[in-house]
Amino acid sequence: MTDAYPVKLYAFTCGWFQAPVRFFLQGGEDEVLRSPVPAYLIEHEKGLAVFDTGLGARYRRTAGPRLAAGATGYEFDDSADIGARLRAIGVEPSNVRWIINSHLHADHCGGNASVPDATVIVQQRELEYARSLAGSPLYNPADFDTGQQVLAVSGEHDLYGDGLVLVFPTYGHTAGHQSVRVRLPKGDIVLAADCCYLKRSLDEMHLPRDVQNKEDSLHTLQLLAQLRRSGTRIFYGHDGEFWKGVPQGMPLT
């Protein structure tokens, strides 16, 4: 660490995803949104952690022109791999102690294999659900069963034991979705991932087209709304407009 405060947070774009608004917001418009696939590095004197790992080897493609404005799908190349993103700021992936996966869909755990020596932290119910659906379009063992040790938790988990990084359940999008609250000098940040795709999701309390449990999803949005009213900054899961204001590869304040 280079200063007295014991935790730093970095953001990375580990791929892009384009889909119509109606995917992110049930009944929404046909306009196609270009959205980031985020991942984060948490630096603490007790060890490094990443929150989500973006897309990975299954989506690797030859670098070239980005997806056309009206096209749908993923955009990813080697430069967007979480390992490459970490090395670009001088961090060896082998030095990362933990991977915190919000859930086990491909765009959130697809890069796990690029952080080979980390222990994966996931909600027990998410792990069980993913294994029960292994091989389905949503859960592919090639993404989440990559040989690392797994720490399956139930409910909240204080990563460093000092309250600065709290893993907490945000169920609904999947059976065991979780988010992370990071306490920084200028206030708390919640890395929401897919429990809240867009700022508009929270502004309108508007659920996406596909959720595993609507009641849980709405309860999670209500929790995030309460946190936001108290001053917590929410980092939405796939919001391209919000992401334009997020510095990449440098400490967030």
Contacts in CASP RR format, 6 or more apart in sequence:
PFRMAT RR
TARGET T0000
AUTHOR 0000-0000-0000
METHOD contacts of the structure
MODEL  1
MTDAYPVKLYAFTCGWFQAPVRFFLQGGEDEVLRSPVPAYLIEHEKGLAV
FDTGLGARYRRTAGPRLAAGATGYEFDDSADIGARLRAIGVEPSNVRWII
NSHLHADHCGGNASVPDATVIVQQRELEYARSLAGSPLYNPADFDTGQQV
LAVSGEHDLYGDGLVLVFPTYGHTAGHQSVRVRLPKGDIVLAADCCYLKR
SLDEMHLPRDVQNKEDSLHTLQLLAQLRRSGTRIFYGHDGEFWKGVPQGM
PLT
1 8 0 8 1.000
1 43 0 8 1.000
1 45 0 8 1.000
5 184 0 8 1.000
5 185 0 8 1.000
6 44 0 8 1.000
6 45 0 8 1.000
6 162 0 8 1.000
6 164 0 8 1.000
7 42 0 8 1.000
7 43 0 8 1.000
7 44 0 8 1.000
7 160 0 8 1.000
7 164 0 8 1.000
7 165 0 8 1.000
7 182 0 8 1.000
7 183 0 8 1.000
7 184 0 8 1.000
8 42 0 8 1.000
8 43 0 8 1.000
8 44 0 8 1.000
8 251 0 8 1.000
8 252 0 8 1.000
9 40 0 8 1.000
9 41 0 8 1.000
9 42 0 8 1.000
9 43 0 8 1.000
9 182 0 8 1.000
9 184 0 8 1.000
9 189 0 8 1.000
9 251 0 8 1.000
9 252 0 8 1.000
10 40 0 8 1.000
10 41 0 8 1.000
10 42 0 8 1.000
10 43 0 8 1.000
10 89 0 8 1.000
10 249 0 8 1.000
10 250 0 8 1.000
10 251 0 8 1.000
10 252 0 8 1.000
11 38 0 8 1.000
11 39 0 8 1.000
11 40 0 8 1.000
11 235 0 8 1.000
11 246 0 8 1.000
11 247 0 8 1.000
11 248 0 8 1.000
11 249 0 8 1.000
11 252 0 8 1.000
12 38 0 8 1.000
12 39 0 8 1.000
12 40 0 8 1.000
12 41 0 8 1.000
12 82 0 8 1.000
12 85 0 8 1.000
12 86 0 8 1.000
12 248 0 8 1.000
12 249 0 8 1.000
13 36 0 8 1.000
13 37 0 8 1.000
13 38 0 8 1.000
13 39 0 8 1.000
13 80 0 8 1.000
13 85 0 8 1.000
13 243 0 8 1.000
13 248 0 8 1.000
14 37 0 8 1.000
14 38 0 8 1.000
14 39 0 8 1.000
14 52 0 8 1.000
14 53 0 8 1.000
14 54 0 8 1.000
14 55 0 8 1.000
14 56 0 8 1.000
14 76 0 8 1.000
14 80 0 8 1.000
14 81 0 8 1.000
14 82 0 8 1.000
14 85 0 8 1.000
14 111 0 8 1.000
15 36 0 8 1.000
15 37 0 8 1.000
15 54 0 8 1.000
15 55 0 8 1.000
15 59 0 8 1.000
15 74 0 8 1.000
15 75 0 8 1.000
15 76 0 8 1.000
15 80 0 8 1.000
15 107 0 8 1.000
16 34 0 8 1.000
16 35 0 8 1.000
16 36 0 8 1.000
16 37 0 8 1.000
16 66 0 8 1.000
16 67 0 8 1.000
16 74 0 8 1.000
16 75 0 8 1.000
16 76 0 8 1.000
17 34 0 8 1.000
17 35 0 8 1.000
17 36 0 8 1.000
17 37 0 8 1.000
17 73 0 8 1.000
17 74 0 8 1.000
17 75 0 8 1.000
17 107 0 8 1.000
17 238 0 8 1.000
18 32 0 8 1.000
18 33 0 8 1.000
18 34 0 8 1.000
18 35 0 8 1.000
18 67 0 8 1.000
18 70 0 8 1.000
18 71 0 8 1.000
18 72 0 8 1.000
18 73 0 8 1.000
18 74 0 8 1.000
18 75 0 8 1.000
19 32 0 8 1.000
19 33 0 8 1.000
19 35 0 8 1.000
19 72 0 8 1.000
19 73 0 8 1.000
20 28 0 8 1.000
20 29 0 8 1.000
20 30 0 8 1.000
20 31 0 8 1.000
20 32 0 8 1.000
20 33 0 8 1.000
20 72 0 8 1.000
21 28 0 8 1.000
21 29 0 8 1.000
21 30 0 8 1.000
21 31 0 8 1.000
21 32 0 8 1.000
21 33 0 8 1.000
22 28 0 8 1.000
22 29 0 8 1.000
22 30 0 8 1.000
22 209 0 8 1.000
23 208 0 8 1.000
23 209 0 8 1.000
23 210 0 8 1.000
24 33 0 8 1.000
24 35 0 8 1.000
24 197 0 8 1.000
24 198 0 8 1.000
24 200 0 8 1.000
24 201 0 8 1.000
24 208 0 8 1.000
24 209 0 8 1.000
24 238 0 8 1.000
25 197 0 8 1.000
25 198 0 8 1.000
25 200 0 8 1.000
25 201 0 8 1.000
25 204 0 8 1.000
25 206 0 8 1.000
25 207 0 8 1.000
25 208 0 8 1.000
25 209 0 8 1.000
26 206 0 8 1.000
26 207 0 8 1.000
26 208 0 8 1.000
26 209 0 8 1.000
27 209 0 8 1.000
32 69 0 8 1.000
32 70 0 8 1.000
32 71 0 8 1.000
32 72 0 8 1.000
33 238 0 8 1.000
33 240 0 8 1.000
34 67 0 8 1.000
34 69 0 8 1.000
34 240 0 8 1.000
35 197 0 8 1.000
35 237 0 8 1.000
35 238 0 8 1.000
35 239 0 8 1.000
35 240 0 8 1.000
35 243 0 8 1.000
36 237 0 8 1.000
36 238 0 8 1.000
36 239 0 8 1.000
36 240 0 8 1.000
36 243 0 8 1.000
37 54 0 8 1.000
37 55 0 8 1.000
37 74 0 8 1.000
37 76 0 8 1.000
37 80 0 8 1.000
37 107 0 8 1.000
37 238 0 8 1.000
38 52 0 8 1.000
38 54 0 8 1.000
38 191 0 8 1.000
38 193 0 8 1.000
38 235 0 8 1.000
38 237 0 8 1.000
38 238 0 8 1.000
38 243 0 8 1.000
39 50 0 8 1.000
39 51 0 8 1.000
39 52 0 8 1.000
39 53 0 8 1.000
39 54 0 8 1.000
39 82 0 8 1.000
39 85 0 8 1.000
40 50 0 8 1.000
40 51 0 8 1.000
40 52 0 8 1.000
40 180 0 8 1.000
40 191 0 8 1.000
41 48 0 8 1.000
41 49 0 8 1.000
41 50 0 8 1.000
41 86 0 8 1.000
41 89 0 8 1.000
41 91 0 8 1.000
41 96 0 8 1.000
41 249 0 8 1.000
42 48 0 8 1.000
42 49 0 8 1.000
42 50 0 8 1.000
42 51 0 8 1.000
42 159 0 8 1.000
42 165 0 8 1.000
42 180 0 8 1.000
42 182 0 8 1.000
44 159 0 8 1.000
44 160 0 8 1.000
44 164 0 8 1.000
44 165 0 8 1.000
46 160 0 8 1.000
47 97 0 8 1.000
47 98 0 8 1.000
47 160 0 8 1.000
48 91 0 8 1.000
48 95 0 8 1.000
48 96 0 8 1.000
48 97 0 8 1.000
48 98 0 8 1.000
49 96 0 8 1.000
49 97 0 8 1.000
49 98 0 8 1.000
49 99 0 8 1.000
49 100 0 8 1.000
49 118 0 8 1.000
49 159 0 8 1.000
49 165 0 8 1.000
50 82 0 8 1.000
50 86 0 8 1.000
50 96 0 8 1.000
50 98 0 8 1.000
50 99 0 8 1.000
50 100 0 8 1.000
50 115 0 8 1.000
50 118 0 8 1.000
51 100 0 8 1.000
51 102 0 8 1.000
51 180 0 8 1.000
51 191 0 8 1.000
51 193 0 8 1.000
52 100 0 8 1.000
52 101 0 8 1.000
52 102 0 8 1.000
52 108 0 8 1.000
52 109 0 8 1.000
52 191 0 8 1.000
52 193 0 8 1.000
53 82 0 8 1.000
53 99 0 8 1.000
53 101 0 8 1.000
53 108 0 8 1.000
53 109 0 8 1.000
53 110 0 8 1.000
53 111 0 8 1.000
53 112 0 8 1.000
53 114 0 8 1.000
53 115 0 8 1.000
54 82 0 8 1.000
54 107 0 8 1.000
54 108 0 8 1.000
54 109 0 8 1.000
54 110 0 8 1.000
54 111 0 8 1.000
55 74 0 8 1.000
55 76 0 8 1.000
55 80 0 8 1.000
55 106 0 8 1.000
55 107 0 8 1.000
55 110 0 8 1.000
55 111 0 8 1.000
56 76 0 8 1.000
56 81 0 8 1.000
56 82 0 8 1.000
56 106 0 8 1.000
56 110 0 8 1.000
56 111 0 8 1.000
56 113 0 8 1.000
56 114 0 8 1.000
56 143 0 8 1.000
57 110 0 8 1.000
57 111 0 8 1.000
57 113 0 8 1.000
57 142 0 8 1.000
58 106 0 8 1.000
58 110 0 8 1.000
58 140 0 8 1.000
58 142 0 8 1.000
58 143 0 8 1.000
59 74 0 8 1.000
59 76 0 8 1.000
59 106 0 8 1.000
59 110 0 8 1.000
60 76 0 8 1.000
60 77 0 8 1.000
60 78 0 8 1.000
60 81 0 8 1.000
61 75 0 8 1.000
61 76 0 8 1.000
61 77 0 8 1.000
62 77 0 8 1.000
63 77 0 8 1.000
63 78 0 8 1.000
63 79 0 8 1.000
64 77 0 8 1.000
66 75 0 8 1.000
67 73 0 8 1.000
67 75 0 8 1.000
74 107 0 8 1.000
78 84 0 8 1.000
81 111 0 8 1.000
81 114 0 8 1.000
82 93 0 8 1.000
82 111 0 8 1.000
82 114 0 8 1.000
82 115 0 8 1.000
83 93 0 8 1.000
83 111 0 8 1.000
83 114 0 8 1.000
83 115 0 8 1.000
85 249 0 8 1.000
86 92 0 8 1.000
86 93 0 8 1.000
86 96 0 8 1.000
86 115 0 8 1.000
87 93 0 8 1.000
88 249 0 8 1.000
89 249 0 8 1.000
89 250 0 8 1.000
93 114 0 8 1.000
93 115 0 8 1.000
93 116 0 8 1.000
93 117 0 8 1.000
94 115 0 8 1.000
94 116 0 8 1.000
94 117 0 8 1.000
95 117 0 8 1.000
96 115 0 8 1.000
96 117 0 8 1.000
96 118 0 8 1.000
97 118 0 8 1.000
97 119 0 8 1.000
98 118 0 8 1.000
98 119 0 8 1.000
98 120 0 8 1.000
98 121 0 8 1.000
98 151 0 8 1.000
98 159 0 8 1.000
99 109 0 8 1.000
99 112 0 8 1.000
99 115 0 8 1.000
99 118 0 8 1.000
99 119 0 8 1.000
99 120 0 8 1.000
99 121 0 8 1.000
99 148 0 8 1.000
100 121 0 8 1.000
100 122 0 8 1.000
100 159 0 8 1.000
100 167 0 8 1.000
100 178 0 8 1.000
100 180 0 8 1.000
101 108 0 8 1.000
101 109 0 8 1.000
101 112 0 8 1.000
101 120 0 8 1.000
101 121 0 8 1.000
101 122 0 8 1.000
101 126 0 8 1.000
101 144 0 8 1.000
102 108 0 8 1.000
102 170 0 8 1.000
102 177 0 8 1.000
102 178 0 8 1.000
102 179 0 8 1.000
102 180 0 8 1.000
102 191 0 8 1.000
102 193 0 8 1.000
102 194 0 8 1.000
102 195 0 8 1.000
103 109 0 8 1.000
103 122 0 8 1.000
103 126 0 8 1.000
103 173 0 8 1.000
103 174 0 8 1.000
103 176 0 8 1.000
103 177 0 8 1.000
103 178 0 8 1.000
103 193 0 8 1.000
103 194 0 8 1.000
104 122 0 8 1.000
104 126 0 8 1.000
104 127 0 8 1.000
104 130 0 8 1.000
104 139 0 8 1.000
104 143 0 8 1.000
104 144 0 8 1.000
104 174 0 8 1.000
105 138 0 8 1.000
105 139 0 8 1.000
105 143 0 8 1.000
105 174 0 8 1.000
105 194 0 8 1.000
106 140 0 8 1.000
106 143 0 8 1.000
108 193 0 8 1.000
108 194 0 8 1.000
109 120 0 8 1.000
109 143 0 8 1.000
109 144 0 8 1.000
110 143 0 8 1.000
110 144 0 8 1.000
111 143 0 8 1.000
112 118 0 8 1.000
112 120 0 8 1.000
112 143 0 8 1.000
112 144 0 8 1.000
112 146 0 8 1.000
112 148 0 8 1.000
113 146 0 8 1.000
115 148 0 8 1.000
116 146 0 8 1.000
116 148 0 8 1.000
117 148 0 8 1.000
118 148 0 8 1.000
119 148 0 8 1.000
119 149 0 8 1.000
119 150 0 8 1.000
119 151 0 8 1.000
120 144 0 8 1.000
120 148 0 8 1.000
120 149 0 8 1.000
120 150 0 8 1.000
120 151 0 8 1.000
121 150 0 8 1.000
121 151 0 8 1.000
121 153 0 8 1.000
121 157 0 8 1.000
121 159 0 8 1.000
121 167 0 8 1.000
122 150 0 8 1.000
122 151 0 8 1.000
122 152 0 8 1.000
122 153 0 8 1.000
122 178 0 8 1.000
123 152 0 8 1.000
123 153 0 8 1.000
123 154 0 8 1.000
123 155 0 8 1.000
123 169 0 8 1.000
123 176 0 8 1.000
123 177 0 8 1.000
123 178 0 8 1.000
124 152 0 8 1.000
124 153 0 8 1.000
124 154 0 8 1.000
125 154 0 8 1.000
125 171 0 8 1.000
125 175 0 8 1.000
125 176 0 8 1.000
126 174 0 8 1.000
126 175 0 8 1.000
126 176 0 8 1.000
126 177 0 8 1.000
126 178 0 8 1.000
127 150 0 8 1.000
127 152 0 8 1.000
128 175 0 8 1.000
129 139 0 8 1.000
129 174 0 8 1.000
129 175 0 8 1.000
129 176 0 8 1.000
129 212 0 8 1.000
130 139 0 8 1.000
130 144 0 8 1.000
131 139 0 8 1.000
133 139 0 8 1.000
134 140 0 8 1.000
134 141 0 8 1.000
134 145 0 8 1.000
135 141 0 8 1.000
153 167 0 8 1.000
155 167 0 8 1.000
155 168 0 8 1.000
155 169 0 8 1.000
155 178 0 8 1.000
156 166 0 8 1.000
156 167 0 8 1.000
156 168 0 8 1.000
156 169 0 8 1.000
157 166 0 8 1.000
157 167 0 8 1.000
157 168 0 8 1.000
158 165 0 8 1.000
158 166 0 8 1.000
158 167 0 8 1.000
159 165 0 8 1.000
159 166 0 8 1.000
159 167 0 8 1.000
163 183 0 8 1.000
164 182 0 8 1.000
164 183 0 8 1.000
165 180 0 8 1.000
165 181 0 8 1.000
165 182 0 8 1.000
165 183 0 8 1.000
166 180 0 8 1.000
166 181 0 8 1.000
167 178 0 8 1.000
167 179 0 8 1.000
167 180 0 8 1.000
168 178 0 8 1.000
168 179 0 8 1.000
168 180 0 8 1.000
168 181 0 8 1.000
169 176 0 8 1.000
169 177 0 8 1.000
169 178 0 8 1.000
170 177 0 8 1.000
170 178 0 8 1.000
170 179 0 8 1.000
170 192 0 8 1.000
170 193 0 8 1.000
170 195 0 8 1.000
170 220 0 8 1.000
170 223 0 8 1.000
170 224 0 8 1.000
171 177 0 8 1.000
171 195 0 8 1.000
171 213 0 8 1.000
171 216 0 8 1.000
171 217 0 8 1.000
171 219 0 8 1.000
171 220 0 8 1.000
172 195 0 8 1.000
172 211 0 8 1.000
172 212 0 8 1.000
172 213 0 8 1.000
172 214 0 8 1.000
172 216 0 8 1.000
172 217 0 8 1.000
172 220 0 8 1.000
173 193 0 8 1.000
173 194 0 8 1.000
173 195 0 8 1.000
173 208 0 8 1.000
173 211 0 8 1.000
173 212 0 8 1.000
173 217 0 8 1.000
173 220 0 8 1.000
174 194 0 8 1.000
174 212 0 8 1.000
175 212 0 8 1.000
175 213 0 8 1.000
177 193 0 8 1.000
177 194 0 8 1.000
177 195 0 8 1.000
177 220 0 8 1.000
179 190 0 8 1.000
179 191 0 8 1.000
179 192 0 8 1.000
179 193 0 8 1.000
179 195 0 8 1.000
180 190 0 8 1.000
180 191 0 8 1.000
181 188 0 8 1.000
181 189 0 8 1.000
181 190 0 8 1.000
181 191 0 8 1.000
181 232 0 8 1.000
182 188 0 8 1.000
182 189 0 8 1.000
182 190 0 8 1.000
182 191 0 8 1.000
184 252 0 8 1.000
184 253 0 8 1.000
185 253 0 8 1.000
186 253 0 8 1.000
187 231 0 8 1.000
187 232 0 8 1.000
187 233 0 8 1.000
188 227 0 8 1.000
188 231 0 8 1.000
188 232 0 8 1.000
188 233 0 8 1.000
189 232 0 8 1.000
189 233 0 8 1.000
189 234 0 8 1.000
189 235 0 8 1.000
189 252 0 8 1.000
190 224 0 8 1.000
190 227 0 8 1.000
190 232 0 8 1.000
190 233 0 8 1.000
190 234 0 8 1.000
190 235 0 8 1.000
191 235 0 8 1.000
192 224 0 8 1.000
192 234 0 8 1.000
192 235 0 8 1.000
192 236 0 8 1.000
192 237 0 8 1.000
193 237 0 8 1.000
194 237 0 8 1.000
194 238 0 8 1.000
195 217 0 8 1.000
195 220 0 8 1.000
195 221 0 8 1.000
195 224 0 8 1.000
196 202 0 8 1.000
196 220 0 8 1.000
196 221 0 8 1.000
196 224 0 8 1.000
196 234 0 8 1.000
196 236 0 8 1.000
196 237 0 8 1.000
197 208 0 8 1.000
197 236 0 8 1.000
197 237 0 8 1.000
197 238 0 8 1.000
197 239 0 8 1.000
198 236 0 8 1.000
198 237 0 8 1.000
198 238 0 8 1.000
198 239 0 8 1.000
198 242 0 8 1.000
199 234 0 8 1.000
199 236 0 8 1.000
199 239 0 8 1.000
199 241 0 8 1.000
199 242 0 8 1.000
200 206 0 8 1.000
200 239 0 8 1.000
201 207 0 8 1.000
201 208 0 8 1.000
201 221 0 8 1.000
201 236 0 8 1.000
202 221 0 8 1.000
202 224 0 8 1.000
202 225 0 8 1.000
202 228 0 8 1.000
202 234 0 8 1.000
202 236 0 8 1.000
205 218 0 8 1.000
205 221 0 8 1.000
205 222 0 8 1.000
205 225 0 8 1.000
207 214 0 8 1.000
207 217 0 8 1.000
207 218 0 8 1.000
207 221 0 8 1.000
208 217 0 8 1.000
211 217 0 8 1.000
224 234 0 8 1.000
227 234 0 8 1.000
228 234 0 8 1.000
235 242 0 8 1.000
235 246 0 8 1.000
236 242 0 8 1.000
246 252 0 8 1.000
END
